[in-house]
Amino acid sequence: MNSPRMSPLLRRLFSALVLLLGALFSVLNARADTSVSGTYLINGKPVQLKYAKAIKGEPFDNKDTTLVILSEKDASKSKKADNDAMFGKLGGALVLTITSDGELVGTQVVKDKVQFSASGDIKLSDYKAEGGNVTGKVATDGEQKFFKDTWQIDVTFSVPGP
Protein backbone atom coordinates (compact mmCIF):
# COMPACT_ATOMS: atom_id res chain seq x y z
CA MET A 1 0.00 0.00 0.00
CA ASN A 2 1.43 3.35 -1.02
CA SER A 3 1.11 6.35 1.30
CA PRO A 4 0.56 9.77 -0.23
CA ARG A 5 3.75 11.83 -0.45
CA MET A 6 3.97 15.50 0.36
CA SER A 7 5.17 17.69 -2.46
CA PRO A 8 8.50 19.50 -1.85
CA LEU A 9 6.75 22.88 -1.85
CA LEU A 10 4.15 21.73 0.68
CA ARG A 11 6.91 20.20 2.82
CA ARG A 12 8.82 23.53 2.86
CA LEU A 13 5.68 25.48 3.71
CA PHE A 14 4.90 23.06 6.55
CA SER A 15 8.48 23.34 7.88
CA ALA A 16 8.33 27.14 7.74
CA LEU A 17 5.02 27.11 9.62
CA VAL A 18 6.45 24.86 12.35
CA LEU A 19 9.49 27.15 12.73
CA LEU A 20 7.29 30.25 12.84
CA LEU A 21 5.01 28.75 15.50
CA GLY A 22 8.05 27.70 17.54
CA ALA A 23 9.49 31.21 17.42
CA LEU A 24 6.13 32.72 18.35
CA PHE A 25 5.76 30.34 21.30
CA SER A 26 9.27 31.21 22.46
CA VAL A 27 8.55 34.95 22.42
CA LEU A 28 5.21 34.53 24.19
CA ASN A 29 6.74 32.23 26.79
CA ALA A 30 9.55 34.73 27.52
CA ARG A 31 7.03 37.54 28.08
CA ALA A 32 4.35 35.48 29.86
CA ASP A 33 5.81 35.91 33.33
CA THR A 34 6.83 39.56 33.02
CA SER A 35 4.76 42.67 32.73
CA VAL A 36 5.42 46.37 32.52
CA SER A 37 2.69 48.98 32.30
CA GLY A 38 2.27 52.67 32.81
CA THR A 39 3.87 55.89 31.64
CA TYR A 40 7.53 56.74 31.04
CA LEU A 41 8.16 60.07 29.33
CA ILE A 42 11.44 61.67 28.27
CA ASN A 43 11.15 65.26 27.06
CA GLY A 44 7.39 64.77 26.74
CA LYS A 45 7.72 61.75 24.44
CA PRO A 46 6.53 58.29 25.54
CA VAL A 47 9.04 55.47 25.94
CA GLN A 48 7.40 52.10 25.32
CA LEU A 49 8.72 49.86 28.09
CA LYS A 50 7.74 46.30 27.15
CA TYR A 51 10.27 44.08 28.88
CA ALA A 52 11.40 43.46 32.44
CA LYS A 53 14.34 41.53 33.83
CA ALA A 54 15.58 41.21 37.42
CA ILE A 55 19.19 40.37 38.25
CA LYS A 56 21.24 40.24 41.42
CA GLY A 57 22.97 43.54 42.13
CA GLU A 58 25.98 44.54 44.20
CA PRO A 59 25.43 44.93 47.97
CA PHE A 60 24.49 48.42 49.15
CA ASP A 61 25.00 49.41 52.80
CA ASN A 62 25.47 45.72 53.72
CA LYS A 63 22.15 44.80 52.07
CA ASP A 64 21.58 42.58 49.04
CA THR A 65 20.16 44.37 46.02
CA THR A 66 18.10 43.49 42.99
CA LEU A 67 18.44 45.36 39.71
CA VAL A 68 15.15 45.62 37.83
CA ILE A 69 15.71 46.50 34.18
CA LEU A 70 12.65 47.82 32.35
CA SER A 71 13.31 48.31 28.64
CA GLU A 72 11.97 48.80 25.13
CA LYS A 73 13.98 45.86 23.78
CA ASP A 74 14.16 42.30 25.09
CA ALA A 75 16.95 41.79 27.64
CA SER A 76 16.26 38.10 28.31
CA LYS A 77 19.39 36.91 26.50
CA SER A 78 21.62 39.73 27.72
CA LYS A 79 24.47 38.65 30.01
CA LYS A 80 24.89 42.19 31.41
CA ALA A 81 21.40 43.65 31.05
CA ASP A 82 22.14 46.61 33.33
CA ASN A 83 25.17 47.63 31.24
CA ASP A 84 23.32 47.04 27.97
CA ALA A 85 20.47 49.23 29.22
CA MET A 86 22.79 52.03 30.34
CA PHE A 87 24.60 52.03 26.99
CA GLY A 88 21.33 52.19 25.04
CA LYS A 89 21.47 48.67 23.60
CA LEU A 90 17.98 47.97 24.96
CA GLY A 91 16.43 51.19 23.67
CA GLY A 92 14.82 53.36 26.31
CA ALA A 93 15.18 51.88 29.78
CA LEU A 94 14.98 52.31 33.51
CA VAL A 95 17.45 50.49 35.74
CA LEU A 96 16.18 50.32 39.32
CA THR A 97 18.44 49.31 42.22
CA ILE A 98 16.32 48.01 45.09
CA THR A 99 17.61 46.76 48.47
CA SER A 100 16.40 43.56 50.09
CA ASP A 101 14.16 45.60 52.39
CA GLY A 102 12.47 47.41 49.48
CA GLU A 103 14.37 50.71 49.40
CA LEU A 104 14.97 52.26 45.98
CA VAL A 105 18.62 53.35 46.12
CA GLY A 106 19.34 53.98 42.44
CA THR A 107 17.57 54.81 39.20
CA GLN A 108 19.20 55.10 35.80
CA VAL A 109 17.11 56.93 33.20
CA VAL A 110 18.02 56.10 29.59
CA LYS A 111 16.63 57.07 26.19
CA ASP A 112 18.82 57.85 23.20
CA LYS A 113 21.17 60.69 24.23
CA VAL A 114 19.38 61.23 27.56
CA GLN A 115 21.22 59.19 30.19
CA PHE A 116 21.49 60.07 33.86
CA SER A 117 21.25 58.79 37.39
CA ALA A 118 18.05 60.06 38.97
CA SER A 119 17.43 60.79 42.61
CA GLY A 120 15.03 62.74 44.72
CA ASP A 121 11.41 62.80 43.69
CA ILE A 122 11.10 59.15 42.67
CA LYS A 123 9.28 56.69 44.87
CA LEU A 124 8.96 52.91 44.97
CA SER A 125 5.67 51.56 46.31
CA ASP A 126 3.86 48.23 46.58
CA TYR A 127 7.23 46.46 46.38
CA LYS A 128 7.27 42.71 46.97
CA ALA A 129 9.95 40.10 46.43
CA GLU A 130 8.22 36.84 47.20
CA GLY A 131 7.15 33.63 45.55
CA GLY A 132 9.95 33.97 43.02
CA ASN A 133 8.62 37.29 41.69
CA VAL A 134 9.57 40.93 42.11
CA THR A 135 6.71 43.42 41.79
CA GLY A 136 6.24 47.09 42.46
CA LYS A 137 5.42 50.55 41.24
CA VAL A 138 7.88 53.36 40.63
CA ALA A 139 6.72 56.93 40.10
CA THR A 140 7.88 60.51 40.14
CA ASP A 141 5.85 63.33 41.61
CA GLY A 142 4.88 64.63 38.17
CA GLU A 143 7.33 65.86 35.56
CA GLN A 144 10.95 66.23 36.72
CA LYS A 145 13.79 68.24 35.23
CA PHE A 146 17.41 67.20 34.80
CA PHE A 147 19.33 70.13 33.30
CA LYS A 148 17.58 70.69 29.95
CA ASP A 149 15.74 67.33 29.90
CA THR A 150 12.38 66.47 31.42
CA TRP A 151 11.25 63.04 32.55
CA GLN A 152 8.29 61.43 34.23
CA ILE A 153 7.66 57.90 35.48
CA ASP A 154 4.54 56.06 36.64
CA VAL A 155 5.29 52.40 35.95
CA THR A 156 4.18 49.10 37.49
CA PHE A 157 6.27 45.96 36.98
CA SER A 158 6.20 42.25 37.69
CA VAL A 159 9.17 40.03 36.86
CA PRO A 160 10.67 36.73 38.01
CA GLY A 161 13.29 37.36 40.70
CA PRO A 162 16.99 36.84 40.19
DODREN-27420 format. One record per residue (C-alpha): residue number from 1; x, y, z. Coordinates in pm, 1 decimal. Layout:
% DODREN-27420
{r NUM {X Y Z}},
...
//
This chain:
% DODREN-27420
{r 1 {0.0 0.0 0.0}},
{r 2 {142.6 334.9 -102.0}},
{r 3 {110.5 634.8 130.4}},
{r 4 {56.3 977.3 -23.0}},
{r 5 {375.2 1182.9 -45.2}},
{r 6 {396.8 1549.6 36.3}},
{r 7 {516.7 1769.1 -246.4}},
{r 8 {849.6 1949.6 -185.5}},
{r 9 {674.5 2287.6 -185.0}},
{r 10 {414.8 2172.7 67.7}},
{r 11 {690.6 2020.2 282.4}},
{r 12 {881.6 2352.8 285.6}},
{r 13 {567.9 2548.2 370.7}},
{r 14 {490.4 2306.4 655.0}},
{r 15 {848.1 2333.9 787.5}},
{r 16 {833.3 2713.9 774.1}},
{r 17 {502.2 2711.2 961.8}},
{r 18 {645.0 2485.8 1235.0}},
{r 19 {948.8 2714.9 1273.4}},
{r 20 {728.8 3024.6 1284.4}},
{r 21 {501.2 2875.0 1549.8}},
{r 22 {804.7 2769.6 1754.3}},
{r 23 {949.0 3121.1 1741.8}},
{r 24 {612.8 3272.3 1835.0}},
{r 25 {575.7 3034.0 2130.2}},
{r 26 {926.7 3120.6 2246.4}},
{r 27 {855.1 3495.4 2242.1}},
{r 28 {520.5 3453.3 2418.6}},
{r 29 {673.8 3223.4 2678.8}},
{r 30 {954.7 3472.6 2751.8}},
{r 31 {702.6 3753.8 2808.0}},
{r 32 {435.4 3547.6 2986.2}},
{r 33 {581.1 3591.1 3333.0}},
{r 34 {683.2 3956.4 3302.1}},
{r 35 {475.6 4267.1 3273.0}},
{r 36 {541.6 4636.6 3252.4}},
{r 37 {268.6 4897.8 3229.7}},
{r 38 {227.2 5267.2 3281.3}},
{r 39 {387.2 5589.0 3163.5}},
{r 40 {752.8 5674.4 3104.4}},
{r 41 {816.3 6007.1 2933.2}},
{r 42 {1143.5 6166.6 2826.9}},
{r 43 {1114.6 6525.9 2705.6}},
{r 44 {739.2 6476.7 2674.4}},
{r 45 {771.8 6175.3 2443.9}},
{r 46 {652.9 5828.8 2553.6}},
{r 47 {903.5 5546.8 2593.6}},
{r 48 {740.1 5209.8 2531.7}},
{r 49 {872.2 4986.2 2809.5}},
{r 50 {773.6 4629.9 2715.5}},
{r 51 {1027.5 4407.6 2887.9}},
{r 52 {1139.6 4346.0 3244.2}},
{r 53 {1433.7 4152.7 3382.9}},
{r 54 {1558.0 4121.5 3742.0}},
{r 55 {1918.6 4036.5 3825.5}},
{r 56 {2123.8 4024.4 4141.6}},
{r 57 {2297.2 4353.6 4213.1}},
{r 58 {2597.6 4454.3 4420.3}},
{r 59 {2543.3 4493.4 4796.6}},
{r 60 {2449.5 4841.8 4914.9}},
{r 61 {2499.8 4941.3 5279.7}},
{r 62 {2547.1 4572.0 5372.0}},
{r 63 {2215.0 4479.5 5207.3}},
{r 64 {2157.7 4258.0 4904.1}},
{r 65 {2015.9 4437.4 4602.2}},
{r 66 {1810.1 4349.0 4299.0}},
{r 67 {1843.6 4536.2 3970.6}},
{r 68 {1515.5 4562.3 3783.1}},
{r 69 {1570.5 4649.9 3418.4}},
{r 70 {1264.5 4782.5 3235.2}},
{r 71 {1330.8 4830.9 2864.5}},
{r 72 {1197.3 4880.1 2513.3}},
{r 73 {1398.4 4585.6 2377.8}},
{r 74 {1415.7 4230.1 2509.0}},
{r 75 {1694.8 4178.9 2764.1}},
{r 76 {1625.6 3810.1 2831.5}},
{r 77 {1939.4 3691.5 2650.4}},
{r 78 {2162.4 3973.4 2771.8}},
{r 79 {2447.0 3865.0 3001.1}},
{r 80 {2488.7 4218.9 3141.0}},
{r 81 {2140.0 4364.8 3104.8}},
{r 82 {2214.3 4661.4 3332.7}},
{r 83 {2516.9 4763.0 3123.6}},
{r 84 {2332.0 4703.6 2797.3}},
{r 85 {2046.9 4923.4 2922.3}},
{r 86 {2279.0 5202.7 3034.3}},
{r 87 {2460.1 5202.8 2699.0}},
{r 88 {2133.3 5219.4 2504.0}},
{r 89 {2147.3 4867.2 2360.0}},
{r 90 {1797.9 4796.8 2496.2}},
{r 91 {1643.1 5118.9 2367.4}},
{r 92 {1481.8 5335.7 2630.5}},
{r 93 {1518.1 5188.4 2977.6}},
{r 94 {1497.9 5230.6 3351.2}},
{r 95 {1744.8 5049.1 3574.3}},
{r 96 {1618.4 5032.4 3931.6}},
{r 97 {1843.8 4930.7 4222.1}},
{r 98 {1632.4 4801.4 4509.4}},
{r 99 {1760.9 4676.4 4846.5}},
{r 100 {1639.6 4355.6 5008.5}},
{r 101 {1415.8 4560.2 5239.1}},
{r 102 {1247.2 4741.3 4947.8}},
{r 103 {1436.7 5070.9 4940.2}},
{r 104 {1496.9 5226.4 4598.2}},
{r 105 {1861.9 5334.6 4611.8}},
{r 106 {1934.5 5397.6 4244.4}},
{r 107 {1756.5 5480.7 3920.1}},
{r 108 {1920.5 5510.1 3579.8}},
{r 109 {1711.4 5693.2 3320.0}},
{r 110 {1801.6 5609.8 2958.5}},
{r 111 {1662.6 5706.9 2619.0}},
{r 112 {1882.2 5785.3 2319.7}},
{r 113 {2117.1 6069.4 2423.5}},
{r 114 {1938.3 6123.0 2756.2}},
{r 115 {2122.3 5918.8 3019.3}},
{r 116 {2149.3 6007.4 3385.7}},
{r 117 {2125.3 5878.6 3739.5}},
{r 118 {1804.7 6005.7 3897.2}},
{r 119 {1742.7 6078.7 4260.9}},
{r 120 {1502.7 6274.4 4472.3}},
{r 121 {1140.6 6280.1 4368.8}},
{r 122 {1109.9 5915.3 4266.5}},
{r 123 {928.0 5669.0 4486.6}},
{r 124 {896.1 5291.0 4497.1}},
{r 125 {567.1 5155.9 4630.9}},
{r 126 {386.0 4822.7 4658.0}},
{r 127 {723.4 4646.5 4637.7}},
{r 128 {726.6 4271.2 4697.5}},
{r 129 {994.7 4010.5 4643.0}},
{r 130 {822.4 3684.5 4720.0}},
{r 131 {714.7 3363.4 4555.0}},
{r 132 {995.5 3396.8 4301.7}},
{r 133 {862.1 3728.9 4169.4}},
{r 134 {957.1 4092.8 4210.6}},
{r 135 {671.3 4342.2 4179.4}},
{r 136 {624.4 4709.2 4246.1}},
{r 137 {542.1 5055.4 4123.6}},
{r 138 {788.5 5336.0 4063.1}},
{r 139 {672.2 5692.8 4010.1}},
{r 140 {788.0 6051.5 4014.0}},
{r 141 {584.8 6333.1 4160.8}},
{r 142 {488.0 6463.2 3817.0}},
{r 143 {732.9 6586.2 3556.2}},
{r 144 {1094.6 6623.3 3671.6}},
{r 145 {1379.1 6823.9 3522.7}},
{r 146 {1741.0 6720.3 3480.0}},
{r 147 {1933.1 7012.7 3329.8}},
{r 148 {1757.6 7068.6 2995.1}},
{r 149 {1574.1 6733.0 2989.8}},
{r 150 {1238.1 6647.0 3142.4}},
{r 151 {1125.2 6304.2 3255.3}},
{r 152 {828.9 6142.7 3423.5}},
{r 153 {766.1 5789.8 3548.3}},
{r 154 {454.1 5606.4 3663.8}},
{r 155 {529.1 5239.5 3595.1}},
{r 156 {418.2 4910.5 3748.6}},
{r 157 {627.3 4596.3 3698.1}},
{r 158 {619.9 4224.9 3768.6}},
{r 159 {916.9 4003.3 3686.5}},
{r 160 {1067.0 3672.8 3801.2}},
{r 161 {1329.1 3736.1 4070.0}},
{r 162 {1699.4 3684.3 4018.8}},
//
